[in-house]
Amino acid sequence: VFFIGLILTGLVIDIGGGPNHDRRGFRYWKNPGAVAGAGLEPNHIGVDHFLGILTVFVQADFSFQGMELTAIAASETESPWRNIAKAICRVFWRIVIFYILCILITGMLVPYNNPTLLNGSGTATEPPYVIVMQRTGNKVLPHIINACVFTSAFSAGNSFLFAASRVLYGLGLRGQAPKIFAYWTKQ
């Protein structure tokens, strides 16, 4: 729901539906450009842009973690051959569609050289959609977006806690971890 809301809000702002009625279109794909170079090959612009794309893939690969949770959940699922295959296929296509659409909309709304996006402090400054909402003059949506990002991070931590407990339990049953991890309550 969060990603659908971001995509729809981004499209509305992109076609001029924001409070300031600024129609952005693909403005930032022309100036400064659609793809940032990695800065490794300044003499070969095409190669540098390709390396920039590869750099983004390396930095964003953490977002695709979570597919392994379906394998861990398979131990507690009815007819796992059928249900896990369906779940993996659905999760894969949801990730691909939502991430590609969010990347496209984000690229239309915020240039890659935005100083607020890249302040170099080493901390998570502002998500791109918060920058967009602040630029359009919206006072409430940046706080809602930050709350959703915080909730998503908390949810990811919760799912990894579940995965860690399942893995430790399995290792305890096999004798590859201390026996205390194989303990299971009756409730």
C-alpha positions as a printed Julia matrix, in Angstrom:
187×3 Matrix{Float64}:
  0.0     0.0     0.0
  2.88    2.33    0.85
  4.59    1.83   -2.52
  1.32    2.2    -4.42
  0.7     5.46   -2.56
  4.2     6.71   -3.4
  3.82    5.78   -7.06
  0.42    7.47   -7.38
  1.51   10.57   -5.45
  4.66   10.79   -7.55
  2.67   10.56  -10.78
  0.23   13.24   -9.62
  3.09   15.58   -8.67
  4.91   14.76  -11.91
  1.97   15.83  -14.1
  1.47   19.05  -12.17
 -1.05   18.01   -9.53
  1.01   19.26   -6.58
  0.23   22.43   -4.64
  2.59   24.53   -6.77
  1.31   22.99  -10.08
  4.87   22.53  -11.38
  4.82   19.98  -14.21
  8.11   18.1   -14.04
  7.84   15.42  -16.73
 11.24   14.0   -17.58
 12.96   17.34  -16.89
 15.69   15.81  -14.74
 16.47   13.16  -17.35
 17.71   15.96  -19.6
 19.43   18.1   -16.99
 21.52   16.66  -15.19
 20.73   13.41  -17.03
 19.05   10.11  -16.34
 22.15    8.27  -15.15
 24.94    9.48  -12.9
 28.42    8.37  -13.76
 30.53    6.54  -11.21
 33.41    8.97  -11.71
 35.8     6.12  -12.51
 36.1     6.67  -16.28
 35.81   10.41  -16.96
 37.28   10.01  -20.48
 34.68    7.4   -21.5
 31.22    8.75  -20.61
 29.29    5.65  -21.74
 31.49    3.33  -19.7
 31.27    5.67  -16.71
 27.46    5.69  -16.86
 27.43    1.89  -17.12
 29.69    1.69  -14.05
 27.32    4.1   -12.29
 24.41    1.72  -12.95
 26.45   -1.22  -11.63
 27.33    0.8    -8.52
 23.64    1.39   -7.85
 22.92   -2.34   -8.18
 25.62   -3.13   -5.64
 24.28   -0.52   -3.21
 20.63   -1.51   -3.64
 21.0    -5.29   -3.46
 20.09   -5.24    0.24
 16.55   -4.32   -0.81
 16.09   -7.72   -2.41
 16.88   -9.61    0.76
 13.86  -11.33    2.13
 13.29  -13.97   -0.53
 15.07  -16.41    1.78
 12.28  -15.93    4.33
  9.94  -17.91    2.07
 12.3   -20.89    2.29
 12.43  -20.59    6.06
  8.65  -20.29    6.26
  8.33  -23.45    4.13
  8.98  -25.56    7.21
  5.68  -24.35    8.69
  3.51  -24.32    5.55
  0.85  -26.71    4.31
  1.81  -28.37    1.0
  5.04  -26.36    0.61
  5.75  -27.58   -2.94
  2.71  -25.74   -4.25
  2.38  -22.79   -1.87
  6.05  -21.8    -1.65
  6.44  -21.84   -5.44
  3.44  -19.52   -5.75
  4.72  -17.24   -2.99
  8.19  -16.94   -4.49
  6.78  -16.12   -7.92
  4.42  -13.49   -6.51
  7.09  -11.88   -4.33
  9.54  -11.76   -7.24
  7.1    -9.98   -9.55
  5.94   -7.6    -6.83
  9.51   -6.62   -6.09
 10.35   -6.14   -9.76
  7.23   -4.13  -10.61
  7.14   -1.93   -7.5
 10.88   -1.23   -7.41
 11.11   -0.45  -11.12
  8.09    1.88  -10.95
  9.4     3.59   -7.81
 12.82    4.06   -9.4
 11.23    5.51  -12.55
  9.02    7.93  -10.59
 11.87    8.91   -8.26
 14.08    9.64  -11.27
 11.39   11.92  -12.68
 10.92   13.81   -9.4
 14.41   14.28   -7.94
 17.67   14.87   -9.84
 20.57   12.65   -8.83
 22.69   15.71   -7.95
 20.19   17.21   -5.49
 22.24   18.69   -2.6
 19.7    17.55    0.01
 19.95   14.0    -1.28
 23.74   14.03   -1.29
 24.93   16.04    1.65
 27.85   13.66    2.32
 27.25   13.38    6.07
 27.22    9.59    5.95
 23.75    9.44    7.48
 20.35    8.83    5.97
 19.37   12.44    5.39
 16.06   12.43    3.57
 14.28    9.95    1.34
 13.68   11.29   -2.17
  9.92   11.41   -1.69
 10.33   13.58    1.42
 12.42   15.99   -0.65
  9.68   16.09   -3.3
  6.91   16.69   -0.76
  8.88   19.52    0.85
  9.57   21.11   -2.55
  5.87   21.07   -3.39
  5.05   22.76   -0.09
  3.25   19.83    1.52
  3.61   19.93    5.32
  2.02   16.6     6.36
  3.14   13.97    3.81
  6.89   14.15    4.65
  6.1    13.06    8.21
  3.86   10.25    7.0
  6.57    9.02    4.62
  9.21    9.1     7.37
  6.87    7.15    9.67
  6.29    4.53    6.97
 10.03    4.2     6.32
 10.65    3.77   10.06
  7.86    1.16   10.29
  9.29   -0.7     7.29
 12.73   -0.8     8.9
 11.2    -2.09   12.14
  9.25   -4.74   10.19
 12.43   -5.87    8.41
 14.15   -6.26   11.77
 11.2    -8.27   13.03
 11.29  -10.65   10.05
 15.04  -11.19   10.47
 14.47  -11.98   14.16
 11.93  -14.61   13.06
 14.4   -16.02   10.54
 17.22  -16.14   13.09
 15.05  -17.99   15.62
 13.96  -20.56   12.99
 17.53  -21.15   11.82
 18.85  -21.5    15.38
 16.04  -23.94   16.2
 16.88  -26.07   13.15
 20.58  -26.04   14.0
 19.78  -27.01   17.59
 17.72  -29.99   16.39
 20.61  -31.21   14.24
 23.14  -30.79   17.03
 25.01  -28.04   15.18
 24.13  -25.44   17.82
 23.81  -25.67   21.61
 20.87  -27.86   22.74
 19.15  -24.89   24.4
 18.17  -23.66   20.92
 16.21  -26.89   20.28
 13.94  -26.23   23.26
 10.3   -25.65   22.28
  7.43  -24.78   24.6
  4.14  -26.67   24.37
  2.22  -23.43   23.84
